[in-house]
Amino acid sequence: MARDLTEDERIQAQDMLARARGAQAQIEDWSQEQLDRLSQAIAWYAGNEATFTRLAEQGVDESGIGDRAGRPAKRFKIQMVLRDVLRTPSTGIVEEDSARGLVKYAKPVGVIASLIPMTNPAMTPPVTGVSSANARNAVIFSPHPRTAQTTFEMTKVMRAACRAVGAPEDLFQAIRKPSIPLTQHLMQICDLTLATGGKPMVQAAYSSGKSANRQFR
């Protein structure tokens, strides 16, 4: 029988949400150039060979599944996402239809709850972070319990990337001790859920009562 959310978990989630919203407010007026620099920093800090190899192999050791030799090559997915992000405007006017007199402006979705699978605890956070930060969104990562330390370590790397370009570190946070009740509560209070993983995780995201997307990472 599933346990209820504890009061400490509720306070933790609300604190993380408040810090995430505060971080978003600090980059609300950032230019496209600043946002692109932020995404580039995240991709470099997380995707350089030494850092990614260390954390990818840590994820294999922590989970007990996967291939240590094959994991480092996955870092190139981060660079592929960065390439696409840098080609797409994410702030200000992003589309104009002069014939119809329409102008489209980019707007952040808000704070994102990102569910991280144990199969990619090192890759999924920066892949999500590169695009989310460029669109001025903050992310709270909810890792799989078996690979929580790897996800937390990668989040620390991404926070260092934020510091390097003058962005608030709290654009990225990770739950240290994940649980089903805490993850469910996080999905309920955040503005969007990104679920990367199997059918149960995706079903939980779609039943959270908030907007949800499934990622194939």
N, CA, C and O of each residue as an XYZ file, in Angstrom:
868
protein
N       0.851     -1.206      0.000
C       0.000      0.000      0.000
C       0.880      1.247      0.000
O       1.782      1.380      0.827
N       0.616      2.143     -0.918
C       1.446      3.344     -1.040
C       1.246      4.257      0.170
O       0.129      4.425      0.659
N       2.332      4.833      0.636
C       2.236      5.740      1.780
C       1.834      7.140      1.318
O       1.894      7.463      0.132
N       1.424      7.960      2.285
C       1.048      9.336      1.991
C       2.274     10.241      1.949
O       3.338      9.899      2.466
N       2.104     11.388      1.331
C       3.144     12.408      1.314
C       3.371     12.909      2.737
O       2.418     13.214      3.453
N       4.634     12.990      3.142
C       4.922     13.510      4.479
C       4.935     15.035      4.463
O       5.044     15.653      3.404
N       4.823     15.627      5.635
C       4.847     17.084      5.717
C       6.209     17.621      5.301
O       6.291     18.673      4.668
N       7.285     16.908      5.652
C       8.624     17.339      5.241
C       8.761     17.337      3.725
O       9.375     18.238      3.154
N       8.195     16.333      3.075
C       8.245     16.266      1.613
C       7.433     17.396      0.995
O       7.844     17.984     -0.005
N       6.298     17.696      1.578
C       5.472     18.793      1.070
C       6.229     20.126      1.162
O       6.219     20.925      0.226
N       6.876     20.343      2.296
C       7.645     21.582      2.485
C       8.810     21.637      1.506
O       9.099     22.687      0.931
N       9.474     20.502      1.320
C      10.593     20.447      0.374
C      10.144     20.806     -1.031
O      10.794     21.603     -1.709
N       9.047     20.229     -1.468
C       8.548     20.492     -2.821
C       8.176     21.964     -2.997
O       8.499     22.568     -4.020
N       7.510     22.532     -2.022
C       7.108     23.936     -2.113
C       8.324     24.859     -2.111
O       8.336     25.877     -2.803
N       9.342     24.503     -1.334
C      10.567     25.305     -1.305
C      11.278     25.258     -2.655
O      11.730     26.286     -3.161
N      11.373     24.071     -3.231
C      12.022     23.935     -4.540
C      11.253     24.704     -5.609
O      11.851     25.336     -6.480
N       9.925     24.647     -5.536
C       9.106     25.363     -6.515
C       9.313     26.870     -6.393
O       9.429     27.567     -7.401
N       9.359     27.365     -5.174
C       9.557     28.806     -4.962
C      10.922     29.249     -5.477
O      11.043     30.303     -6.101
N      11.929     28.458     -5.219
C      13.279     28.794     -5.702
C      13.341     28.751     -7.219
O      14.014     29.573     -7.842
N      12.638     27.790     -7.816
C      12.611     27.690     -9.278
C      11.930     28.907     -9.893
O      12.415     29.456    -10.881
N      10.822     29.325     -9.319
C      10.126     30.505     -9.848
C      10.984     31.756     -9.679
O      10.993     32.624    -10.551
N      11.699     31.852     -8.572
C      12.599     32.980     -8.378
C      13.704     33.014     -9.411
O      14.074     34.081     -9.901
N      14.237     31.833     -9.745
C      15.286     31.753    -10.757
C      14.758     32.159    -12.123
O      15.432     32.869    -12.868
N      13.555     31.708    -12.451
C      12.944     32.091    -13.725
C      12.796     33.606    -13.846
O      13.048     34.187    -14.902
N      12.388     34.224    -12.759
C      12.173     35.667    -12.783
C      13.459     36.411    -13.103
O      13.427     37.482    -13.709
N      14.589     35.849    -12.697
C      15.870     36.520    -12.914
C      16.307     36.505    -14.381
O      17.095     37.355    -14.794
N      15.810     35.559    -15.165
C      16.192     35.524    -16.587
C      15.018     35.878    -17.491
O      15.067     35.660    -18.701
N      13.974     36.419    -16.900
C      12.767     36.749    -17.664
C      13.056     37.672    -18.837
O      12.453     37.533    -19.901
N      13.971     38.613    -18.650
C      14.254     39.602    -19.687
C      15.572     39.338    -20.413
O      16.112     40.237    -21.058
N      16.085     38.134    -20.316
C      17.344     37.828    -20.997
C      17.150     37.847    -22.510
O      16.087     37.487    -23.018
N      18.180     38.266    -23.211
C      18.153     38.307    -24.666
C      18.393     36.909    -25.230
O      18.785     35.989    -24.512
N      18.147     36.775    -26.536
C      18.407     35.494    -27.198
C      19.892     35.132    -27.096
O      20.241     33.963    -26.926
N      20.744     36.121    -27.199
C      22.184     35.870    -27.103
C      22.552     35.319    -25.729
O      23.348     34.386    -25.627
N      21.983     35.884    -24.688
C      22.263     35.399    -23.339
C      21.735     33.985    -23.133
O      22.406     33.148    -22.530
N      20.540     33.724    -23.633
C      19.952     32.399    -23.485
C      20.742     31.354    -24.263
O      20.933     30.235    -23.787
N      21.195     31.713    -25.442
C      22.010     30.786    -26.231
C      23.332     30.488    -25.530
O      23.813     29.356    -25.555
N      23.912     31.505    -24.909
C      25.156     31.300    -24.167
C      24.928     30.363    -22.988
O      25.781     29.535    -22.672
N      23.785     30.496    -22.344
C      23.448     29.613    -21.234
C      23.330     28.164    -21.710
O      23.880     27.256    -21.087
N      22.624     27.953    -22.798
C      22.481     26.596    -23.339
C      23.830     26.012    -23.748
O      24.091     24.830    -23.524
N      24.675     26.826    -24.338
C      26.002     26.359    -24.720
C      26.823     25.957    -23.498
O      27.545     24.960    -23.529
N      26.710     26.731    -22.427
C      27.446     26.409    -21.207
C      26.963     25.087    -20.619
O      27.773     24.260    -20.200
N      25.657     24.887    -20.588
C      25.111     23.633    -20.060
C      25.611     22.453    -20.880
O      26.036     21.441    -20.323
N      25.562     22.581    -22.200
C      25.992     21.496    -23.073
C      27.466     21.184    -22.892
O      27.858     20.017    -22.901
N      28.298     22.223    -22.725
C      29.731     21.999    -22.569
C      30.054     21.402    -21.213
O      30.795     20.423    -21.123
N      29.506     21.983    -20.161
C      29.803     21.486    -18.813
C      29.342     20.041    -18.639
O      30.046     19.231    -18.037
N      28.166     19.722    -19.164
C      27.615     18.384    -18.983
C      28.096     17.389    -20.027
O      28.192     16.193    -19.751
N      28.397     17.877    -21.223
C      28.685     16.977    -22.328
C      30.139     16.818    -22.692
O      30.454     16.083    -23.628
N      31.059     17.494    -21.971
C      32.468     17.261    -22.289
C      32.831     15.825    -21.925
O      32.222     15.226    -21.039
N      33.808     15.290    -22.605
C      34.088     13.854    -22.517
C      34.389     13.384    -21.095
O      33.867     12.358    -20.658
N      35.219     14.122    -20.379
C      35.622     13.689    -19.040
C      34.439     13.643    -18.074
O      34.243     12.652    -17.371
N      33.658     14.717    -18.044
C      32.539     14.789    -17.103
C      31.456     13.787    -17.446
O      30.976     13.063    -16.573
N      31.066     13.739    -18.714
C      29.973     12.846    -19.078
C      30.361     11.387    -18.906
O      29.554     10.582    -18.443
N      31.585     11.040    -19.273
C      32.025      9.649    -19.110
C      31.982      9.234    -17.648
O      31.523      8.142    -17.315
N      32.462     10.111    -16.780
C      32.467      9.805    -15.345
C      31.058      9.563    -14.824
O      30.815      8.597    -14.101
N      30.137     10.436    -15.188
C      28.783     10.320    -14.656
C      27.979      9.216    -15.342
O      27.143      8.573    -14.708
N      28.228      8.994    -16.627
C      27.541      7.901    -17.321
C      27.946      6.555    -16.735
O      27.105      5.678    -16.541
N      29.227      6.397    -16.457
C      29.703      5.156    -15.860
C      29.214      5.026    -14.416
O      28.927      3.921    -13.956
N      29.119      6.140    -13.708
C      28.564      6.114    -12.353
C      27.123      5.629    -12.384
O      26.697      4.868    -11.515
N      26.371      6.075    -13.394
C      24.987      5.643    -13.519
C      24.862      4.142    -13.729
O      23.958      3.510    -13.182
N      25.764      3.569    -14.517
C      25.763      2.118    -14.732
C      26.080      1.397    -13.432
O      25.430      0.411    -13.085
N      27.086      1.896    -12.712
C      27.469      1.268    -11.442
C      26.354      1.381    -10.407
O      26.107      0.451     -9.639
N      25.691      2.522    -10.398
C      24.657      2.770     -9.398
C      23.409      1.929     -9.663
O      22.793      1.406     -8.734
N      23.046      1.807    -10.933
C      21.822      1.077    -11.287
C      22.032     -0.424    -11.389
O      21.119     -1.213    -11.147
N      23.253     -0.805    -11.752
C      23.537     -2.216    -11.954
C      23.114     -2.728    -13.316
O      23.131     -3.935    -13.558
N      22.732     -1.824    -14.211
C      22.345     -2.226    -15.562
C      23.079     -1.356    -16.574
O      23.553     -0.267    -16.250
N      23.165     -1.859    -17.811
C      23.781     -1.051    -18.872
C      25.210     -1.454    -19.161
O      25.763     -2.358    -18.534
N      25.792     -0.769    -20.116
C      27.135     -1.071    -20.611
C      28.043      0.130    -20.362
O      27.852      1.187    -20.963
N      29.023     -0.026    -19.483
C      29.923      1.079    -19.179
C      30.648      1.571    -20.423
O      30.850      2.773    -20.594
N      31.038      0.652    -21.283
C      31.825      1.021    -22.464
C      31.012      1.837    -23.463
O      31.550      2.709    -24.145
N      29.711      1.550    -23.548
C      28.894      2.221    -24.555
C      28.264      3.522    -24.107
O      27.824      4.307    -24.946
N      28.207      3.772    -22.822
C      27.525      4.960    -22.308
C      28.145      6.294    -22.738
O      27.406      7.213    -23.090
N      29.493      6.432    -22.721
C      30.078      7.747    -23.042
C      29.673      8.310    -24.393
O      29.606      9.528    -24.558
N      29.402      7.441    -25.368
C      29.050      7.922    -26.707
C      27.729      8.672    -26.717
O      27.461      9.437    -27.644
N      26.900      8.467    -25.704
C      25.600      9.122    -25.667
C      25.711     10.625    -25.465
O      24.733     11.348    -25.655
N      26.884     11.103    -25.084
C      27.034     12.537    -24.836
C      26.780     13.360    -26.095
O      26.452     14.543    -26.002
N      26.927     12.758    -27.259
C      26.733     13.507    -28.502
C      25.270     13.893    -28.701
O      24.967     14.790    -29.488
N      24.356     13.220    -27.990
C      22.943     13.605    -28.059
C      22.763     15.023    -27.511
O      21.911     15.774    -27.986
N      23.559     15.376    -26.524
C      23.469     16.716    -25.937
C      23.827     17.766    -26.984
O      23.159     18.795    -27.091
N      24.876     17.507    -27.751
C      25.298     18.446    -28.778
C      24.269     18.547    -29.906
O      24.078     19.614    -30.490
N      23.615     17.436    -30.202
C      22.583     17.457    -31.243
C      21.404     18.326    -30.823
O      20.861     19.081    -31.630
N      21.010     18.213    -29.548
C      19.915     19.034    -29.038
C      20.321     20.505    -29.046
O      19.525     21.367    -29.418
N      21.555     20.796    -28.636
C      22.051     22.171    -28.637
C      22.005     22.758    -30.043
O      21.608     23.909    -30.222
N      22.403     21.988    -31.024
C      22.377     22.470    -32.416
C      20.968     22.898    -32.806
O      20.778     23.958    -33.402
N      19.984     22.073    -32.469
C      18.598     22.406    -32.809
C      18.112     23.637    -32.046
O      17.402     24.479    -32.595
N      18.502     23.729    -30.781
C      18.077     24.857    -29.951
C      18.629     26.169    -30.496
O      17.913     27.169    -30.543
N      19.876     26.175    -30.902
C      20.500     27.399    -31.390
C      19.919     27.856    -32.729
O      20.121     28.998    -33.140
N      19.216     26.981    -33.391
C      18.584     27.327    -34.668
C      17.159     27.841    -34.500
O      16.526     28.259    -35.470
N      16.658     27.808    -33.273
C      15.252     28.129    -33.026
C      15.124     29.298    -32.064
O      15.578     29.192    -30.925
N      14.525     30.408    -32.477
C      14.345     31.540    -31.553
C      13.426     31.143    -30.400
O      12.456     30.409    -30.591
N      13.743     31.636    -29.202
C      12.967     31.228    -28.024
C      12.515     32.396    -27.157
O      11.948     32.191    -26.084
N      12.760     33.608    -27.613
C      12.302     34.775    -26.860
C      11.947     35.888    -27.835
O      12.440     35.918    -28.963
N      11.095     36.795    -27.396
C      10.683     37.884    -28.281
C       9.770     37.389    -29.389
O       9.045     36.408    -29.221
N       9.812     38.077    -30.521
C       9.001     37.698    -31.678
C       9.644     36.496    -32.362
O      10.808     36.558    -32.757
N       8.900     35.409    -32.504
C       9.440     34.200    -33.128
C       8.777     33.885    -34.463
O       9.248     33.029    -35.211
N       7.665     34.590    -34.761
C       6.987     34.344    -36.030
C       6.075     35.516    -36.364
O       5.395     36.049    -35.487
N       6.061     35.917    -37.629
C       5.181     36.995    -38.085
C       4.441     36.561    -39.337
O       5.033     36.009    -40.265
N       3.155     36.813    -39.351
C       2.314     36.536    -40.514
C       1.714     37.871    -40.943
O       0.638     38.260    -40.488
N       2.427     38.564    -41.829
C       1.997     39.908    -42.227
C       0.668     39.887    -42.974
O      -0.105     40.841    -42.893
N       0.401     38.810    -43.696
C      -0.841     38.729    -44.460
C      -2.060     38.705    -43.542
O      -3.109     39.259    -43.871
N      -1.909     38.066    -42.401
C      -3.019     37.945    -41.455
C      -2.883     38.908    -40.282
O      -3.755     38.976    -39.416
N      -1.785     39.648    -40.264
C      -1.565     40.603    -39.197
C      -1.318     39.960    -37.841
O      -1.722     40.495    -36.808
N      -0.646     38.799    -37.850
C      -0.394     38.058    -36.620
C       1.093     38.087    -36.257
O       1.959     37.973    -37.124
N       1.365     38.240    -34.980
C       2.730     38.192    -34.469
C       2.752     37.211    -33.299
O       1.934     37.307    -32.384
N       3.694     36.268    -33.335
C       3.790     35.263    -32.283
C       5.009     35.550    -31.396
O       6.126     35.716    -31.885
N       4.766     35.603    -30.091
C       5.829     35.827    -29.114
C       6.086     34.539    -28.332
O       5.153     33.797    -28.023
N       7.337     34.283    -28.019
C       7.696     33.115    -27.210
C       7.458     33.418    -25.744
O       7.754     34.514    -25.268
N       6.922     32.442    -25.033
C       6.616     32.601    -23.616
C       7.018     31.332    -22.872
O       6.751     30.231    -23.353
N       7.658     31.463    -21.702
C       8.012     30.266    -20.924
C       6.763     29.525    -20.469
O       5.719     30.134    -20.233
N       6.879     28.215    -20.348
C       5.744     27.432    -19.856
C       5.679     27.495    -18.339
O       4.600     27.364    -17.762
N       6.825     27.694    -17.682
C       6.853     27.759    -16.227
C       7.885     26.822    -15.643
O       8.950     26.623    -16.228
N       7.581     26.247    -14.497
C       8.485     25.310    -13.846
C       8.140     23.895    -14.307
O       6.983     23.477    -14.267
N       9.158     23.176    -14.741
C       8.972     21.838    -15.301
C       9.387     20.776    -14.292
O      10.462     20.860    -13.699
N       8.537     19.783    -14.102
C       8.900     18.588    -13.336
C       9.396     17.552    -14.339
O       8.646     17.123    -15.215
N      10.651     17.154    -14.212
C      11.255     16.228    -15.168
C      11.554     14.901    -14.480
O      12.378     14.838    -13.568
N      10.880     13.845    -14.924
C      11.061     12.519    -14.342
C      12.190     11.810    -15.067
O      12.135     11.619    -16.282
N      13.211     11.422    -14.322
C      14.431     10.866    -14.907
C      14.481      9.348    -14.722
O      14.368      8.868    -13.594
N      14.646      8.589    -15.797
C      14.699      7.128    -15.681
C      16.079      6.668    -15.229
O      17.063      7.394    -15.371
N      16.143      5.453    -14.681
C      17.441      4.943    -14.251
C      18.311      4.529    -15.439
O      19.509      4.294    -15.277
N      17.713      4.439    -16.635
C      18.491      4.048    -17.808
C      19.366      5.175    -18.351
O      20.368      4.910    -19.015
N      18.998      6.439    -18.078
C      19.781      7.577    -18.576
C      19.874      8.688    -17.527
O      19.470      9.818    -17.804
N      20.386      8.401    -16.353
C      20.405      9.416    -15.289
C      21.379     10.547    -15.534
O      21.248     11.615    -14.936
N      22.367     10.330    -16.415
C      23.345     11.378    -16.715
C      22.986     12.161    -17.967
O      23.305     13.347    -18.059
N      22.334     11.532    -18.928
C      22.065     12.198    -20.204
C      20.761     12.995    -20.200
O      20.722     14.106    -20.727
N      19.698     12.450    -19.618
C      18.395     13.108    -19.705
C      18.380     14.507    -19.089
O      17.784     15.406    -19.683
N      19.007     14.743    -17.920
C      18.967     16.102    -17.362
C      19.550     17.188    -18.271
O      18.887     18.204    -18.481
N      20.772     17.020    -18.826
C      21.272     18.092    -19.694
C      20.528     18.210    -21.014
O      20.394     19.311    -21.548
N      20.046     17.104    -21.544
C      19.256     17.169    -22.772
C      17.996     18.015    -22.532
O      17.619     18.846    -23.359
N      17.368     17.782    -21.397
C      16.205     18.589    -21.029
C      16.609     20.016    -20.715
O      15.937     20.962    -21.124
N      17.713     20.174    -19.986
C      18.141     21.492    -19.537
C      18.547     22.438    -20.647
O      18.260     23.633    -20.574
N      19.208     21.930    -21.671
C      19.660     22.771    -22.784
C      18.484     23.482    -23.441
O      18.562     24.675    -23.734
N      17.399     22.755    -23.672
C      16.247     23.352    -24.342
C      15.350     24.120    -23.378
O      14.818     25.172    -23.732
N      15.179     23.602    -22.158
C      14.291     24.254    -21.197
C      14.808     25.623    -20.787
O      14.049     26.592    -20.762
N      16.088     25.711    -20.468
C      16.666     26.988    -20.050
C      16.632     28.004    -21.178
O      16.441     29.196    -20.936
N      16.815     27.545    -22.404
C      16.790     28.464    -23.536
C      15.426     29.112    -23.694
O      15.312     30.226    -24.207
N      14.393     28.409    -23.249
C      13.040     28.946    -23.308
C      12.639     29.619    -21.994
O      11.464     29.925    -21.787
N      13.605     29.848    -21.110
C      13.423     30.550    -19.831
C      12.560     29.769    -18.838
O      11.787     30.345    -18.072
N      12.713     28.452    -18.873
C      12.022     27.601    -17.914
C      13.000     27.065    -16.876
O      14.177     26.865    -17.173
N      12.519     26.836    -15.675
C      13.293     26.163    -14.639
C      12.853     24.702    -14.583
O      11.730     24.371    -14.962
N      13.748     23.830    -14.108
C      13.451     22.401    -14.084
C      13.769     21.817    -12.711
O      14.820     22.094    -12.132
N      12.849     21.009    -12.204
C      13.099     20.224    -10.999
C      13.120     18.758    -11.418
O      12.124     18.224    -11.905
N      14.262     18.122    -11.224
C      14.425     16.731    -11.638
C      14.008     15.790    -10.510
O      14.406     15.962     -9.358
N      13.201     14.798    -10.864
C      12.833     13.743     -9.935
C      13.455     12.448    -10.437
O      12.916     11.818    -11.347
N      14.574     12.045     -9.861
C      15.298     10.883    -10.387
C      14.698      9.555     -9.947
O      13.894      9.495     -9.017
N      15.095      8.521    -10.618
C      14.753      7.171    -10.175
C      15.553      6.892     -8.901
O      16.728      7.255     -8.834
N      14.956      6.262     -7.894
C      15.674      6.020     -6.642
C      16.989      5.264     -6.802
O      17.920      5.463     -6.022
N      17.069      4.398     -7.809
C      18.284      3.591     -7.973
C      19.439      4.384     -8.563
O      20.590      3.956     -8.474
N      19.148      5.540     -9.168
C      20.223      6.346     -9.770
C      20.117      7.803     -9.331
O      20.490      8.710    -10.074
N      19.612      8.020     -8.131
C      19.402      9.386     -7.653
C      20.714     10.155     -7.513
O      20.760     11.351     -7.799
N      21.774      9.486     -7.079
C      23.037     10.192     -6.880
C      23.626     10.666     -8.200
O      24.163     11.772     -8.273
N      23.535      9.857     -9.235
C      24.055     10.262    -10.548
C      23.318     11.485    -11.071
O      23.944     12.430    -11.551
N      21.999     11.474    -10.982
C      21.215     12.628    -11.429
C      21.544     13.862    -10.603
O      21.641     14.964    -11.144
N      21.716     13.687     -9.298
C      22.056     14.826     -8.444
C      23.419     15.400     -8.823
O      23.590     16.619     -8.852
N      24.390     14.535     -9.112
C      25.725     15.000     -9.494
C      25.684     15.739    -10.831
O      26.360     16.755    -10.996
N      24.899     15.238    -11.783
C      24.791     15.926    -13.068
C      24.102     17.275    -12.889
O      24.458     18.244    -13.559
N      23.135     17.344    -12.007
C      22.473     18.614    -11.738
C      23.459     19.625    -11.158
O      23.395     20.810    -11.488
N      24.364     19.173    -10.304
C      25.399     20.053     -9.763
C      26.275     20.615    -10.884
O      26.660     21.784    -10.847
N      26.586     19.793    -11.865
C      27.376     20.245    -13.014
C      26.612     21.322    -13.781
O      27.193     22.327    -14.189
N      25.326     21.114    -13.974
C      24.514     22.081    -14.705
C      24.358     23.387    -13.930
O      24.296     24.460    -14.531
N      24.294     23.304    -12.619
C      24.236     24.512    -11.798
C      25.543     25.295    -11.906
O      25.538     26.526    -11.887
N      26.658     24.579    -12.019
C      27.951     25.245    -12.217
C      27.981     25.964    -13.557
O      28.560     27.045    -13.668
N      27.368     25.378    -14.569
C      27.286     26.029    -15.881
C      26.488     27.322    -15.778
O      26.840     28.324    -16.401
N      25.435     27.300    -15.008
C      24.639     28.519    -14.799
C      25.489     29.612    -14.153
O      25.464     30.763    -14.590
N      26.233     29.253    -13.122
C      27.087     30.231    -12.437
C      28.082     30.852    -13.405
O      28.383     32.043    -13.319
N      28.584     30.053    -14.315
C      29.630     30.513    -15.229
C      29.153     31.623    -16.151
O      29.961     32.435    -16.602
N      27.861     31.675    -16.440
C      27.340     32.700    -17.354
C      26.412     33.688    -16.644
O      25.685     34.445    -17.287
N      26.449     33.668    -15.319
C      25.669     34.641    -14.563
C      24.194     34.329    -14.437
O      23.392     35.221    -14.159
N      23.826     33.078    -14.636
C      22.426     32.665    -14.484
C      22.211     32.090    -13.086
O      23.162     31.592    -12.483
N      21.002     32.142    -12.560
C      20.732     31.588    -11.233
C      20.832     30.061    -11.232
O      20.312     29.397    -12.129
N      21.499     29.517    -10.228
C      21.682     28.072    -10.132
C      20.363     27.328     -9.995
O      20.241     26.191    -10.452
N      19.388     27.949     -9.380
C      18.132     27.260     -9.109
C      17.259     27.077    -10.341
O      16.109     26.653    -10.226
N      17.787     27.390    -11.508
C      17.104     26.965    -12.729
C      17.049     25.452    -12.786
O      16.180     24.882    -13.445
N      17.990     24.791    -12.086
C      18.034     23.326    -12.049
C      18.161     22.847    -10.614
O      19.066     23.258     -9.888
N      17.258     21.988    -10.218
C      17.294     21.370     -8.900
C      16.971     19.884     -9.057
O      16.308     19.477    -10.012
N      17.448     19.088     -8.108
C      17.153     17.653     -8.135
C      16.782     17.182     -6.740
O      17.391     17.586     -5.749
N      15.789     16.333     -6.678
C      15.384     15.739     -5.409
C      16.454     14.754     -4.958
O      16.860     13.885     -5.729
N      16.910     14.882     -3.732
C      17.953     13.990     -3.215
C      17.406     12.617     -2.849
O      18.038     11.599     -3.131
N      16.234     12.586     -2.223
C      15.649     11.323     -1.782
C      14.254     11.186     -2.401
O      13.250     11.509     -1.766
N      14.204     10.711     -3.632
C      12.922     10.624     -4.330
C      12.006      9.556     -3.741
O      12.460      8.555     -3.186
N      10.715      9.797     -3.876
C       9.700      8.827     -3.476
C       8.502      9.006     -4.390
O       8.349     10.053     -5.019
N       7.666      8.007     -4.466
C       6.477      8.109     -5.326
C       5.560      9.246     -4.879
O       5.116     10.021     -5.727
N       5.254      9.381     -3.581
C       4.381     10.495     -3.174
C       4.981     11.870     -3.482
O       4.265     12.783     -3.894
N       6.292     12.016     -3.284
C       6.925     13.303     -3.549
C       6.909     13.616     -5.040
O       6.642     14.751     -5.435
N       7.190     12.625     -5.859
C       7.157     12.832     -7.310
C       5.755     13.182     -7.779
O       5.582     14.077     -8.607
N       4.761     12.491     -7.262
C       3.373     12.783     -7.646
C       2.977     14.203     -7.243
O       2.304     14.903     -7.999
N       3.395     14.620     -6.060
C       3.077     15.972     -5.605
C       3.781     17.011     -6.471
O       3.209     18.048     -6.806
N       5.019     16.723     -6.822
C       5.771     17.640     -7.675
C       5.078     17.835     -9.017
O       4.993     18.956     -9.519
N       4.585     16.751     -9.593
C       3.881     16.848    -10.869
C       2.611     17.682    -10.744
O       2.219     18.368    -11.688
N       1.978     17.624     -9.593
C       0.742     18.367     -9.384
C       0.961     19.869     -9.238
O       0.114     20.663     -9.647
N       2.100     20.263     -8.654
C       2.305     21.686     -8.380
C       3.123     22.398     -9.457
O       3.105     23.627     -9.530
N       3.831     21.649    -10.286
C       4.595     22.288    -11.370
C       3.686     22.568    -12.562
O       2.544     22.111    -12.602
N       4.197     23.317    -13.525
C       3.383     23.755    -14.658
C       3.350     22.754    -15.804
O       2.409     22.741    -16.597
N       4.374     21.919    -15.888
C       4.471     20.935    -16.968
C       5.303     19.768    -16.472
O       6.271     19.955    -15.735
N       4.926     18.565    -16.876
C       5.708     17.371    -16.539
C       6.296     16.788    -17.806
O       5.593     16.608    -18.801
N       7.594     16.491    -17.771
C       8.267     15.756    -18.840
C       8.604     14.381    -18.288
O       9.397     14.253    -17.356
N       7.999     13.360    -18.866
C       8.210     11.995    -18.391
C       9.063     11.226    -19.381
O       8.693     11.069    -20.544
N      10.194     10.752    -18.917
C      11.085      9.950    -19.741
C      11.186      8.588    -19.082
O      11.770      8.465    -18.005
N      10.634      7.573    -19.701
C      10.704      6.266    -19.078
C       9.607      5.348    -19.567
O       9.054      5.539    -20.650
N       9.297      4.351    -18.757
C       8.350      3.319    -19.130
C       6.908      3.736    -18.964
O       6.610      4.867    -18.582
N       6.018      2.807    -19.257
C       4.577      3.074    -19.260
C       4.048      3.560    -17.907
O       3.255      4.502    -17.893
N       4.442      2.973    -16.768
C       3.909      3.449    -15.486
C       4.265      4.913    -15.204
O       3.439      5.671    -14.695
N       5.503      5.303    -15.540
C       5.929      6.676    -15.304
C       5.132      7.639    -16.174
O       4.690      8.690    -15.708
N       4.952      7.277    -17.427
C       4.215      8.142    -18.344
C       2.744      8.249    -17.931
O       2.166      9.335    -17.980
N       2.143      7.137    -17.527
C       0.755      7.161    -17.081
C       0.586      8.058    -15.858
O      -0.401      8.786    -15.744
N       1.562      8.000    -14.941
C       1.506      8.850    -13.751
C       1.565     10.317    -14.141
O       0.872     11.148    -13.553
N       2.385     10.638    -15.125
C       2.505     12.029    -15.565
C       1.206     12.533    -16.176
O       0.779     13.653    -15.896
N       0.573     11.705    -17.014
C      -0.661     12.129    -17.675
C      -1.846     12.206    -16.721
O      -2.844     12.862    -17.020
N      -1.740     11.537    -15.574
C      -2.841     11.571    -14.606
C      -2.592     12.570    -13.484
O      -3.317     12.572    -12.490
N      -1.574     13.421    -13.629
C      -1.201     14.353    -12.566
C      -2.136     15.562    -12.476
O      -2.143     16.275    -11.472
N      -2.920     15.786    -13.530
C      -3.811     16.941    -13.531
C      -3.193     18.171    -14.168
O      -3.847     19.210    -14.267
N      -1.943     18.073    -14.604
C      -1.257     19.168    -15.280
C      -0.799     18.713    -16.654
O      -0.843     17.523    -16.968
N      -0.358     19.665    -17.477
C       0.132     19.325    -18.808
C       1.334     18.394    -18.691
O       2.161     18.540    -17.792
N       1.419     17.430    -19.615
C       2.519     16.462    -19.565
C       2.939     16.098    -20.976
O       2.113     16.015    -21.885
N       4.227     15.883    -21.145
C       4.782     15.414    -22.398
C       5.645     14.207    -22.141
O       6.286     14.104    -21.095
N       5.665     13.289    -23.093
C       6.569     12.144    -22.996
C       7.800     12.415    -23.822
O       7.701     12.832    -24.976
N       8.983     12.179    -23.229
C      10.232     12.348    -23.932
C      10.780     10.983    -24.311
O      10.658     10.015    -23.562
N      11.390     10.927    -25.495
C      12.061      9.705    -25.923
C      13.545      9.979    -25.930
O      14.100     10.382    -26.952
N      14.207      9.761    -24.781
C      15.619     10.061    -24.626
C      16.399      8.794    -24.379
O      17.619      8.842    -24.222
